[in-house]
Amino acid sequence: MFFRLKARAGYWLARRLFHWSWFVRQPRGWKWLEGQFARMANLGDVGAQSFYGHILTFRGVGLGAREEGIRLLRLAALGGDGKAAYQVGVIYLSGSPSKAPDPAEAARFWTIAAKAGHPLAQIKLQALDSPDSTH
């Protein structure tokens, strides 16, 4: 109980400090922020998984960071986070060097995003279903 409360407080503070660019540019500051984000994401908080997953996927350094980011985004998407589900759909449709594009998985995650109210998910689903769509 105390551990979760401490983790929530640290995460709350880290989210506020994240907007202070001078703090984020400090190596020790960034390391502390990442620790707070990772701890909360590992505790299963869907919002933290989505937030940290986006950071790692698009700003992380190295393939390992990107893969961890995508893993966290998938977890958040399956937990009902619309933004994460939309992004996972985009990732599946674009593919990667090691994986071919997968329109069926993209549609699966865009359906989750649409149910969560993401404004672009329904448009992506319609474009994917149209016979003249070019992926």
Sequence and secondary structure as in RCSB ss.txt:
>XXXX:A:sequence
MFFRLKARAGYWLARRLFHWSWFVRQPRGWKWLEGQFARMANLGDVGAQSFYGHILTFRGVGLGAREEGIRLLRL
AALGGDGKAAYQVGVIYLSGSPSKAPDPAEAARFWTIAAKAGHPLAQIKLQALDSPDSTH
>XXXX:A:secstr
 HHHHHHHHHHHHHHHHTT HHHHTSHHHHHHHHHHHHHHHHTT HHHHHHHHHHHHHH SSHHHHHHHHHHHHH
HHHTT HHHHHHHHHHHHH BTTB   HHHHHHHHHHHHHTT TTHHHHHHHHHSTT   
